[in-house]
Amino acid sequence: MATTNNIITVSLPQLAKMIDHSLLHPTMTDSDILSGLKIAKENHVATACVKPYLIPLAKKELDGSDVLVCPVIGFPHGNSTTEIKVAEATAAAQAGGAEIDMVVNIGKVLGGDWKYVREEIRLINEAVTANNAILKVIFENDYLQTTHIARLCEICTELGVAFVKTSTGYGFVKQADGSYNYKGATVKHLKLMRASSGEKVQIKAAGGVRTLDDLLHVMSLGVTRIGATATVTILEEARKRGIGNEPVEVSFKPMAEEGESGGY
């Protein structure tokens, strides 16, 4: 991959393998999940991201494909005890989860209890890697200040975590007008996460990456994986813009940077 002046060199297979196709909405039925798994399989994405009870179904439907199963742990608010998170992560990996996305204890992060936060991530990472899977640690950046995000990146680097991840996509924050919404992955925070993480730690952007331009921009910032529900739309747009099996140069419209802020 090469990038300069909002131009990046990419291929369609490379884009597809950057996507964790998200199947996490609480209203999704088994029928919805089957449709989503078909999309993941047909588009050769990196993983299908599912709730833990769906691991057997996902494993069955994706058998023989190049798409991995990615269960979520302590999702979406990270409030389970460490013991439960470790047990859930262990069971998920043993059931066939190749990549595990877990949510930190946000209250402990905001309270500055870094000993608790570090120990929880350490125990879950050890449980996951002992079962031949890798861990992605979800921060939920909308709730955090930049100092929290930077410290989490440092801890994950020290512990050898595979990925740090911006958001669940469900971290709704009360806005000034009284409504609830979230920003998810922002340029400011992605730059901070890349700068604050070791070179071996990968960055996953989730929440708000909905277009091909969004994906190309976050790639240019050093992101190697995104969580997306708009997989079909993104990859169809890539084909329309001439991105195929061989690398080509393509320009992108940058995501907006103003108006970003961490905190609740």
C-alpha positions as a printed Julia matrix, in Angstrom:
264×3 Matrix{Float64}:
   0.0     0.0     0.0
   1.19    3.47   -0.86
  -0.48    6.76   -0.05
   0.2    10.42   -0.8
  -2.01   13.49   -1.35
  -5.22   11.52   -0.8
  -4.18    8.9    -3.36
  -3.68    5.29   -2.3
  -2.7     2.08   -4.09
  -5.03   -0.82   -3.31
  -6.64   -3.97   -4.71
 -10.12   -5.41   -4.19
  -8.87   -8.48   -2.27
  -6.87   -6.18    0.01
  -9.95   -4.09    0.76
 -12.08   -7.17    1.44
  -9.52   -8.56    3.88
  -9.63   -5.31    5.84
 -13.29   -5.87    6.73
 -14.81   -7.57    9.75
 -18.42   -7.88    8.57
 -20.45   -6.89   11.62
 -23.49   -8.99   12.59
 -23.98   -7.6    16.09
 -27.25   -5.67   16.19
 -29.4    -7.04   19.05
 -32.47   -7.45   16.8
 -30.79   -9.78   14.3
 -32.56  -13.14   13.94
 -30.9   -16.37   12.85
 -32.26  -15.68    9.37
 -30.58  -12.27    9.37
 -27.35  -13.87   10.53
 -27.45  -16.45    7.74
 -27.88  -13.67    5.17
 -24.98  -11.78    6.72
 -22.73  -14.83    6.75
 -23.49  -15.36    3.07
 -22.38  -11.78    2.37
 -19.18  -12.33    4.34
 -18.43  -15.57    2.49
 -19.22  -14.27   -0.99
 -17.08  -11.16   -0.48
 -14.11  -12.96    1.11
 -13.87  -10.53    4.0
 -11.48  -11.09    6.91
 -14.04  -12.19    9.48
 -17.71  -12.33   10.35
 -18.12  -10.59   13.71
 -20.82  -12.34   15.77
 -22.25  -12.67   19.26
 -20.91  -15.7    21.17
 -24.03  -17.87   20.89
 -23.72  -17.69   17.1
 -20.22  -19.19   16.89
 -21.43  -22.72   15.99
 -23.73  -21.39   13.25
 -21.04  -19.09   11.86
 -18.43  -21.84   11.92
 -20.77  -24.18   10.05
 -21.77  -21.64    7.41
 -18.22  -20.41    6.82
 -16.66  -23.88    6.73
 -14.39  -24.26    3.72
 -14.18  -20.5     3.13
 -11.36  -18.06    3.83
 -13.51  -16.07    6.28
 -12.75  -16.4    10.0
 -15.17  -16.22   12.93
 -14.79  -13.22   15.26
 -16.87  -13.34   18.48
 -17.29  -10.36   20.82
 -16.71  -10.52   24.59
 -18.22   -8.35   27.33
 -20.14   -6.64   24.55
 -21.06   -3.84   24.24
 -20.36   -2.17   27.61
 -17.54   -4.24   29.11
 -19.22   -4.54   32.5
 -18.84   -8.27   33.21
 -16.37   -9.39   35.85
 -12.88  -10.25   34.71
 -13.53  -13.9    35.55
 -16.62  -13.99   33.33
 -14.82  -12.24   30.48
 -11.93  -14.71   30.68
 -14.34  -17.65   30.71
 -16.34  -16.19   27.82
 -13.21  -15.5    25.77
 -11.8   -18.97   26.46
 -15.06  -20.64   25.45
 -15.32  -18.49   22.32
 -11.81  -19.35   21.18
 -12.3   -23.06   21.91
 -15.6   -23.02   19.98
 -13.88  -21.73   16.85
 -13.4   -18.01   17.3
 -10.13  -17.13   15.56
 -10.21  -13.45   16.53
 -11.79  -12.2    19.76
 -13.0    -8.6    20.23
 -13.38   -7.64   23.91
 -14.56   -4.42   25.55
 -12.53   -2.85   28.35
 -14.13   -1.92   31.68
 -14.89    1.68   30.72
 -15.67    2.82   34.26
 -12.3     1.54   35.47
 -10.56    3.35   32.62
 -12.32    6.62   33.42
 -11.54    6.16   37.11
  -7.86    5.66   36.37
  -7.69    2.17   37.87
  -4.98    1.13   35.47
  -3.9    -1.86   37.56
  -7.38   -3.39   37.15
  -7.57   -2.51   33.46
  -4.13   -3.91   32.68
  -4.69   -7.14   34.6
  -8.02   -7.77   32.89
  -6.57   -7.26   29.42
  -3.56   -9.43   30.33
  -5.69  -12.33   31.53
  -8.01  -12.25   28.54
  -5.13  -11.95   26.08
  -3.38  -14.91   27.67
  -6.57  -16.99   27.58
  -7.18  -16.16   23.92
  -3.64  -16.73   22.67
  -3.4   -19.99   24.64
  -6.25  -21.2    22.43
  -4.61  -20.11   19.17
  -6.71  -16.98   18.68
  -5.83  -13.29   18.72
  -7.31  -10.44   20.74
  -8.68   -7.05   19.73
  -9.27   -4.64   22.62
 -12.19   -2.23   22.19
 -11.78    1.13   23.96
 -15.11    2.91   23.18
 -13.39    6.19   22.42
 -16.55    8.32   22.56
 -16.53    7.94   26.35
 -12.81    8.68   26.77
 -10.33   11.52   26.78
  -7.17   11.4    24.68
  -5.08   10.6    27.76
  -7.17    7.46   28.38
  -6.83    6.35   24.77
  -3.07    6.84   24.75
  -2.63    4.92   28.01
  -4.75    2.02   26.76
  -2.59    1.84   23.63
   0.54    1.74   25.79
  -0.88   -1.07   27.95
  -1.94   -3.12   24.93
   1.52   -2.66   23.43
   3.2    -3.8    26.63
   0.97   -6.9    26.74
   1.46   -7.82   23.08
  -2.19   -7.47   22.11
  -2.8    -7.96   18.38
  -5.23   -5.07   17.79
  -6.58   -1.97   19.47
 -10.06   -0.96   18.35
 -11.91    2.34   18.52
 -15.51    1.44   19.26
 -18.32   -1.08   19.5
 -20.69    0.96   17.36
 -23.08    1.03   20.32
 -21.4     3.56   22.62
 -24.12    6.18   22.46
 -23.36    9.47   24.21
 -25.89   12.16   25.16
 -25.4    15.12   22.85
 -25.97   18.83   23.52
 -29.45   18.64   21.95
 -30.46   15.76   24.24
 -30.23   13.07   21.55
 -27.94   10.05   21.76
 -25.36    9.36   19.08
 -21.71    8.43   18.65
 -18.76    9.37   16.46
 -16.97    6.01   16.52
 -13.73    6.07   14.55
 -12.43    9.6    14.07
  -9.33   10.82   12.27
  -8.02   12.46   15.44
  -8.32    9.3    17.51
  -6.97    7.0    14.8
  -3.86    9.15   14.47
  -3.47    9.1    18.25
  -3.9     5.31   18.44
  -1.34    4.72   15.7
   1.15    7.09   17.33
   0.6     5.61   20.82
   0.79    1.92   19.85
   3.82   -0.19   19.11
   4.52   -1.08   15.49
   3.35   -4.68   16.02
  -0.06   -3.57   17.31
  -2.65   -3.19   14.55
  -5.5    -0.66   14.55
  -9.16   -1.5    13.94
 -11.58    1.33   13.15
 -15.21    0.61   13.96
 -18.25    2.83   13.96
 -18.59    5.49   11.29
 -16.58    3.87    8.48
 -19.45    3.53    6.02
 -18.11    4.42    2.59
 -15.23    3.48    0.33
 -13.71    6.93    0.85
 -13.88    6.4     4.62
 -12.12    3.05    4.28
  -9.41    4.41    2.0
  -8.78    7.34    4.34
  -8.4     5.2     7.46
  -6.09    2.88    5.52
  -3.89    5.88    4.79
  -3.7     6.52    8.55
  -2.33    3.04    9.23
  -5.58    1.2     9.98
  -5.48   -2.46    8.9
  -9.0    -3.57    9.81
 -12.45   -2.02   10.01
 -15.75   -3.17   11.44
 -18.53   -2.59    8.92
 -22.16   -3.31    8.17
 -21.87   -1.55    4.79
 -19.59   -4.23    3.31
 -21.56   -4.69    0.09
 -21.89   -0.95   -0.54
 -18.17   -0.35    0.05
 -16.98   -3.17   -2.21
 -19.49   -2.4    -4.97
 -18.25    1.19   -5.0
 -14.68   -0.1    -5.22
 -15.54   -2.12   -8.32
 -17.3     0.87   -9.9
 -14.17    2.94   -9.38
 -12.0     0.43  -11.16
 -10.47   -1.37   -8.18
  -9.92   -5.02   -9.11
  -7.66   -7.93   -8.3
  -4.48   -6.03   -9.16
  -3.31   -2.96   -7.21
  -4.34    0.38   -8.69
  -4.03    3.99   -7.64
  -7.27    5.58   -6.48
  -8.07    8.95   -4.93
 -10.32    9.4    -1.91
 -12.27   12.14   -0.19
 -10.91   12.59    3.35
 -13.15   12.2     6.38
 -13.92   15.41    8.27
 -11.58   16.17   11.14
 -13.19   19.16   12.79
 -15.63   18.83   15.64
 -13.96   15.76   17.09
 -13.74   15.38   20.83
 -13.27   12.62   23.34
 -15.32   12.48   26.5
 -18.8    12.11   27.87
